[in-house]
Amino acid sequence: MFYDELKKYDWDRTTAEIAAKTASDVETALAKEHLDVDDFMALISPAAQPYIEEMAQLSHAYTLERFGKTISMYIPLYVSNACTNKCVYCGFNHDNPFTRITLSLDQVKKECEAIRRLGPFENLLVVSGEFPRLNGVDYLEKVLQVARPYFSNLTIEVMPMKTRDYQRLTGSGLNGVVCFQETYHEEAYKTYHPHGMKSIFEWRVNGFDRMGQAGVHKIGMGVLIGLEDWRTDVTMMARHLRYLRKHYWKTRYSINFPRMCPAEGGYQPKVVMTDRELAQLTFAFRIFDHDVDISYSTRESPSFRANMMKLGVTSMSAGSKTDPGGYCSEPDSLEQFEVTDSRTPAQVAEEIRSLGYETVWKDWDRCFD
């Protein structure tokens, strides 16, 4: 399990190693076709900032080589904001006083129909808080069964599960799982997650192994930019990705770098990442892993998403609602985070076309499973 691998790496030492990288280290990394984690550390270091343009060009070239001029589109469906966790940065924190909503299966069906009217989406991301009694495996299996007739590709972003539960859900149409480790800093993790199943660091970080063991087709990874030093966190994620590729080589992988926003309850991000730093991180990851899907959500602004689309990003959400029932059933429920890009899917697709790229609504079919 990766938790045992992670213990080999000291957080503070990794932070110091990144800070010590030089221009020579950056140039060495850029001259390689296949990078190791040490090279990745050079590309995300402060020493790489003068090389942003060169990194952008290389990222662009690798993206065209692997993905062509395409952007895959997806949309989230929040089915429940009920949660037993007390994550200090999340609007769904168990202690926040608001009405909890878990959609009925009839409401899920209506949400699916509403999403289909928004655009020809085939990639659906089902999102839920972590409350096993209300939105556990039994409920999620039924949600997938309701959604399957409407969408070719179903992904979940929910509580980490046992291997056998992931296997069970693949039988009901599950194609992918997204899970944010939030931070790889184990001690800080305990501070951010003081109560609930999510407070068990080892259970969460080993969840990716359980997905791989279950044969999940695609695994999505990410850290929350705003909790701890972002350079150290993404280095740990790069190590994690390399580990997963070695052990579960049949699986596809995606990554996301959500920049945190202020949340219900008054939380303010500890670390603020600039657009230039996010661009640097995106380029570094593309150069480090040519095949990984890099996703930007509607947290990011329209102009920034448009610029990055040509330089490394390969999938985007559009028309997103981050509250349960937000598309038609419960339009006034609490959002998990505020959307920055509020354009319609049609407007996003038109911009993609205007930039010479193809909008991909469907890249998976059940007949391939």
Phi, psi and omega in degrees: 000151187294333180305320178294323178292319183297327182295346178286343188248126178272131183299308184295322179295319178297317178301316181293322180295321178295314181296334184274355181296146184244172176301324178297321178296321179295314180296323177297317179296318182291339181276349181268150173272326180238119187260151168259178184296328178298321176294319177302318179301323178295320184287337177263358183285162174303331181296339182273352184302323176290351184255016184303316182296317178296320177296320180298317180295319180291319177299317178301316183295315180293324180293316177298320182297320185266325188242346186068195179268069182228148172230119179277136184253141175217168180216139179273148172235107177278122183254343180199139172249013175286131186207138178268352181278160179236048179298125190291342186259359190252138177294339180272007178316132184306329184275350180289129185277093173208163182288126180275141182232128170237118186294141170287164180296328176293321177293322176301316179299316180294323177296318178299317179295321179294320179295319179297330177287337179288328183175173185279046181297138172237349180253109183248133175252112179271122185241140180210150168292176183254098180215084190308325182293328183259320185231041179279200187298319181300313180296314183296323178299318179293322177299315180297321180294325176289320185281332186307317180297341183264338188223143181278333185231119182243126178235148178240146170231091188220195179295145173300144186235174172283159180304315183294333178288320175297319178298319179299316183290330177297333176287346178252018173108003181290131176251325185215162177226132173250133176216128177265123176291343181074294171210147177268002177279102190298317181292315178295325179305319180296327179290320181283338184232075188284343186207149179104170181301330182292344181289348181272097185303312185298319179299319182288313185292331177276356178299329181292325174298318181295324175298314180297319179296330180279353180077027177300134186295320183218134180244128178254136183236162176179157169239156178274117179281110183142345181275298182233184180306118188292327182295318179291318180299314183287336174294317176298323178292324177297319176298320180296316180299316179298320177299313182295319179298324180291319187270330183231068191286347178278348185273144172272157183226148175225157178225155181215146181235071183291124175276127187290148176245159173305142185243162172306129184110351173096007182292138175240136181303142179283327183235136178247125179258130179282165176300320181296322179291321177295321176298315178302315180297317180299313179298317182299318181291323178294320179291326180288319182224103187292337189259349185289140176281124180253121188246139172241130179267183179282008169296329185271156184287157179302316183294319181292319179297321180295318180294317184284339178301327183272357190233007178158334181285140183235350175215150182215151170266163178203148179067022191290141167242131184252024176235144180300127180078016186293341182277332177196331190277314183224069188294348182252012179285165186290133175281147174288319174209159182277129180286135178266319177264099185262013180293157178287159175304322180296321179293319178295315180297322179295319178296319179301315179296320182295338179267008176085017181248160180258133176276122180255111180269334183221126175224020180209143178221147182302332182294342179274350186278000000 
